[in-house]
Amino acid sequence: MNFTKRRNFNLREYWIQTAAAIEPTLRFKTGADFAAWHAEALEKLRELCCEFPQPVDPDVEVEYSVLDGDIVRERVVFNTEEFLSVPCIVLYPKDMAKNGKNAAIVCSHGHGSSGKNAICGHRDCSATVEDIEAMNYDYALTMAKAGFLTIAPDLRGFGERKDDDNSWRGRDFCNVNMLRGMLLNRYPLTGNIWDIMRCIDYLQTRPEVHPERIGMMGLSGGGTMTTFTSALEPRIKAADIMGYVNSWKAFGIDRANFCGMQILPGILRWLDVDDIAGLIAPRPLLLEIGMFDNCFYLQDYMRAYEHLKLIYGAAGVPDHLEADIFPGPHAFGGNKAEAFFKKHL
């Protein structure tokens, strides 16, 4: 018997070694033609999203509009596809003119029990308060106070759209919903992209909002949504991605710091995360990078930032890429976001 053969029984090691041999086919390379790469990569990303829902009458309903100090809070509900509706919170300054000239920002929450409530500054339970304080998490409220109209939807499976705990029997509900969707050729990430696109449809009907002055921002899982949706949706004119842009191999294959709402099957064979963020070019992009982020590591974020510099340089707009590298954790830094959106929206 030959005992010199190397045997591996560890599945994590198997995935790491398998992924190490893969170079995404459409990874942007030095000297590549930006326009040609952008067209091919964007087409592939749309293909990997698989089946988008069919549009329906949104049947928009504003369930309340109340004044909270200097900020108007509204609860808005609309349909995005057959059998599914989206609850949103809309925030804006009480003196905002209904003149069709104001900028709006789609604010996407990340993981957590409260969904949209925390980023809108609701302090209705201890878990929400803890999230706000730990991650400076109420950025939808912060940006409304800065003069923007913001809309924050619940993503599928979160907040009011979360099933009762018995429906996944102790398993991660994102992964359960991914498996359910795969049976039907539909992915949660694709569905959430669709819902945010429908939020933009709605924003373009608001009397306050200029239809060409719409941005997007999000932390963590919200960073996932900002990356993918901004890449695919040209109506998003500027994007702020917070605590997300690392490589699939680093945060996914190695550390498994992701879930079924954040992936598309086969994506690593074609595009890494920084390439997907690069599809936002030539539109302005802000990266918020916490030095002590323990979810998306600084060294991996800095590699991605350098790759994005290459892409934005090739696009001829190096000044459209900015970074807020701050001495903090996995959080909204908030040092440049207001000025960034005021400049580019």
C-alpha positions in Angstrom: 0.0 0.0 0.0 1.3 3.4 -1.0 1.2 5.8 2.0 3.0 8.7 0.2 -0.2 9.8 -1.6 -1.7 13.0 -0.4 -5.4 12.5 0.5 -7.8 15.3 1.5 -11.1 14.6 3.2 -11.8 18.2 4.2 -14.5 19.9 2.0 -13.5 23.5 2.9 -10.0 22.7 1.7 -11.4 21.2 -1.5 -13.4 24.4 -2.2 -10.3 26.6 -1.5 -8.1 24.6 -3.8 -10.7 24.4 -6.5 -11.3 28.1 -6.5 -7.6 28.9 -6.4 -7.3 27.5 -9.9 -10.0 29.7 -11.3 -9.4 33.1 -12.9 -12.8 34.7 -13.8 -13.1 34.7 -17.5 -14.2 38.3 -17.8 -11.8 39.8 -15.2 -10.8 43.2 -16.4 -7.1 43.3 -17.5 -4.6 46.1 -17.9 -4.8 47.5 -21.4 -8.3 46.1 -22.1 -10.8 48.1 -24.0 -13.2 49.4 -21.4 -16.3 49.7 -23.6 -15.9 46.2 -25.1 -15.3 44.7 -21.7 -18.2 46.6 -20.1 -20.7 45.4 -22.8 -19.6 41.8 -22.6 -19.4 41.6 -18.8 -22.8 43.4 -18.3 -24.5 40.9 -20.8 -23.0 38.0 -18.8 -24.1 39.4 -15.5 -27.7 39.8 -16.8 -27.5 36.2 -18.0 -26.3 34.9 -14.6 -29.2 36.7 -12.9 -31.4 34.1 -14.8 -35.2 34.8 -14.7 -36.4 38.2 -13.7 -40.1 38.5 -12.6 -42.8 39.9 -14.9 -43.9 43.5 -14.3 -47.3 44.2 -12.7 -49.4 47.2 -11.8 -47.6 48.5 -8.6 -50.9 49.8 -7.1 -49.0 52.2 -4.9 -50.4 53.1 -1.5 -49.1 55.7 0.9 -50.4 54.3 4.2 -49.3 57.2 6.3 -47.3 60.5 6.2 -46.3 61.9 9.5 -43.9 64.6 10.7 -41.0 63.6 12.9 -39.3 66.8 13.8 -38.0 68.3 10.6 -38.4 65.0 8.7 -41.5 63.6 7.0 -41.9 59.8 7.4 -44.1 57.9 5.0 -44.9 54.2 4.7 -45.3 53.3 1.1 -46.4 49.9 -0.2 -46.5 48.6 -3.8 -46.5 45.4 -5.8 -43.4 44.3 -7.7 -44.6 41.0 -9.1 -47.5 38.6 -9.0 -48.0 37.3 -5.4 -45.5 39.8 -3.9 -45.5 43.3 -2.5 -42.8 45.6 -0.9 -43.2 47.8 2.1 -40.9 50.9 2.1 -40.1 53.8 4.3 -39.7 57.2 2.6 -38.0 60.1 4.4 -37.5 63.7 3.3 -37.1 67.2 4.8 -40.4 68.8 5.7 -39.6 71.8 3.6 -38.6 69.9 0.4 -40.3 71.5 -2.6 -42.5 69.4 -4.8 -40.9 70.9 -7.9 -39.4 67.7 -9.5 -35.8 69.0 -8.9 -34.6 67.1 -5.8 -32.2 64.2 -5.6 -33.3 60.8 -4.1 -31.3 57.9 -2.7 -32.3 54.3 -2.5 -31.0 53.0 0.8 -30.6 49.2 1.2 -30.3 47.6 4.6 -28.1 44.6 5.3 -28.6 41.6 7.5 -30.3 42.0 10.8 -33.7 41.4 12.3 -35.2 44.8 11.7 -34.7 45.2 7.9 -35.5 48.8 6.8 -36.3 50.1 10.3 -32.8 50.4 11.6 -31.4 52.4 8.6 -34.4 54.7 8.9 -33.6 55.4 12.5 -36.5 53.5 14.2 -35.6 52.9 17.8 -38.5 50.6 18.5 -36.5 47.7 20.1 -33.2 47.0 21.7 -31.8 45.1 18.7 -32.5 48.0 16.4 -30.9 50.4 18.7 -27.8 48.2 19.1 -27.5 47.9 15.3 -27.7 51.7 14.9 -25.1 52.4 17.6 -22.7 49.6 16.5 -22.7 50.4 12.8 -23.8 54.1 12.6 -26.6 52.3 10.8 -29.3 54.9 10.3 -28.0 56.2 7.0 -31.4 56.6 5.3 -32.3 59.1 8.1 -28.9 60.7 8.0 -29.2 61.4 4.2 -32.7 62.7 4.6 -31.5 65.2 7.2 -28.8 66.2 4.6 -31.5 67.2 2.2 -32.2 64.1 0.1 -35.4 62.1 -0.3 -34.6 58.5 0.7 -36.5 55.3 0.2 -35.7 52.1 2.1 -37.4 48.8 1.1 -37.4 45.6 3.1 -35.4 43.0 1.1 -37.0 39.6 0.5 -36.9 37.6 3.7 -36.2 40.6 6.0 -38.2 42.9 8.2 -41.9 42.7 7.4 -41.1 40.2 4.6 -39.6 37.7 6.9 -41.4 34.3 7.3 -42.0 32.9 10.7 -39.1 30.9 12.1 -40.9 27.6 11.7 -40.7 27.9 7.9 -37.0 27.1 7.7 -36.7 24.9 10.9 -33.6 26.5 12.3 -31.7 26.9 9.1 -30.5 30.1 7.5 -33.6 31.6 5.8 -31.5 33.2 3.0 -30.2 29.8 2.1 -33.6 28.2 2.3 -35.0 30.8 0.0 -32.1 30.4 -2.4 -32.8 26.6 -2.6 -36.5 27.2 -3.1 -35.8 29.7 -5.8 -33.4 27.4 -7.6 -36.3 24.9 -7.9 -38.1 27.6 -9.8 -35.2 29.1 -11.7 -35.4 32.3 -9.7 -32.7 33.7 -7.2 -33.3 35.9 -4.2 -30.6 38.3 -5.4 -32.3 38.7 -8.7 -35.6 39.3 -7.0 -34.2 42.0 -4.8 -32.5 43.7 -7.7 -35.9 43.7 -9.4 -37.6 45.2 -6.3 -35.1 48.0 -6.1 -35.6 48.7 -9.8 -39.3 49.1 -9.1 -38.4 51.5 -6.2 -36.7 53.6 -8.8 -39.8 53.4 -11.0 -41.7 54.8 -8.0 -39.2 57.5 -7.2 -39.5 58.8 -10.7 -43.3 59.4 -10.1 -42.7 61.4 -6.9 -43.4 65.1 -7.3 -40.3 66.1 -5.3 -37.8 64.0 -7.3 -35.9 64.7 -10.5 -35.9 61.4 -12.4 -32.3 61.8 -13.4 -31.0 62.5 -9.9 -31.2 59.1 -8.2 -28.4 57.3 -6.3 -28.1 54.2 -4.1 -26.2 53.2 -1.0 -26.0 50.2 1.4 -23.9 48.5 4.0 -22.9 44.8 4.0 -25.8 42.9 2.4 -27.0 46.4 1.4 -23.5 46.7 -0.2 -24.2 43.6 -2.2 -27.5 45.1 -3.4 -25.9 48.4 -4.2 -23.1 46.7 -6.2 -25.3 44.4 -8.3 -28.2 46.8 -8.8 -26.1 49.8 -9.7 -24.1 47.6 -12.2 -27.4 46.6 -13.9 -29.5 49.7 -13.5 -28.2 52.8 -15.4 -30.9 55.1 -13.7 -28.7 54.9 -10.6 -26.4 57.9 -11.3 -24.1 57.5 -8.3 -23.4 54.7 -5.8 -22.0 54.3 -2.3 -20.9 50.8 -1.4 -20.1 50.2 2.3 -18.4 47.3 3.8 -18.6 44.8 0.9 -16.2 44.8 -2.0 -13.8 41.9 -1.3 -13.1 38.9 -3.6 -15.4 35.9 -3.7 -12.4 33.7 -2.8 -11.7 35.7 0.3 -15.0 36.3 2.0 -17.0 33.5 0.3 -14.9 30.4 -0.4 -12.4 30.9 2.5 -14.6 32.4 5.2 -18.1 31.6 4.1 -19.2 35.1 5.1 -22.2 35.2 2.8 -25.6 33.6 2.2 -28.1 32.7 -0.4 -29.3 36.3 -0.9 -25.8 37.4 -2.0 -24.8 35.0 -4.8 -25.6 34.0 -8.4 -24.7 30.4 -9.4 -21.5 30.3 -11.4 -20.6 33.9 -10.8 -16.9 33.3 -9.8 -16.2 31.6 -13.1 -17.0 34.9 -14.9 -16.7 38.0 -12.6 -15.2 38.9 -9.2 -16.9 41.3 -7.0 -14.7 44.2 -7.9 -15.4 43.6 -11.6 -19.1 43.8 -10.9 -18.6 47.1 -9.0 -16.5 48.2 -12.0 -19.6 47.9 -14.2 -20.9 51.0 -12.4 -18.2 53.0 -14.3 -18.2 55.6 -15.7 -20.8 56.6 -13.1 -19.5 57.9 -9.8 -18.7 55.3 -7.1 -17.8 55.8 -3.4 -16.3 52.9 -1.4 -16.6 53.2 2.4 -13.9 51.0 4.0 -13.7 50.4 7.7 -10.1 49.7 8.8 -11.3 47.3 11.5 -14.1 45.7 9.5 -14.2 42.1 10.7 -16.6 41.0 8.0 -14.9 42.3 4.9 -11.2 42.6 5.6 -9.2 45.7 4.9 -6.4 44.0 2.9 -9.0 42.5 0.5 -10.9 45.7 0.2 -7.7 47.6 -0.7 -6.9 45.0 -3.4 -10.4 45.6 -4.8 -9.9 49.4 -4.7 -6.7 49.1 -6.7 -8.5 47.0 -9.3 -11.3 49.5 -9.5 -8.8 52.3 -10.0 -7.6 50.3 -13.1 -11.2 50.1 -14.4 -12.1 53.7 -13.8 -8.8 54.8 -15.3 -9.6 52.7 -18.5 -13.1 54.3 -18.5 -11.4 57.8 -18.6 -12.9 59.0 -15.4 -10.4 58.2 -12.5 -11.9 61.1 -10.5 -15.3 59.3 -10.4 -13.9 56.8 -8.0 -13.6 57.8 -4.4 -12.9 56.1 -1.1 -13.7 56.9 2.5 -11.1 54.8 4.5 -12.0 55.4 8.1 -10.7 54.0 11.5 -13.8 52.1 12.3 -15.6 48.8 12.2 -18.1 47.3 9.7 -20.2 50.5 9.5 -21.4 53.5 7.7 -18.4 55.9 7.9 -20.4 58.9 6.8 -17.4 61.2 6.2 -17.9 61.7 2.5 -21.3 60.4 1.6 -23.2 63.7 1.8 -20.7 65.6 -0.2 -20.3 62.8 -2.7 -24.1 62.7 -3.5 -24.5 66.4 -3.5 -21.6 66.6 -6.0 -22.8 63.9 -8.3 -26.6 64.1 -8.0 
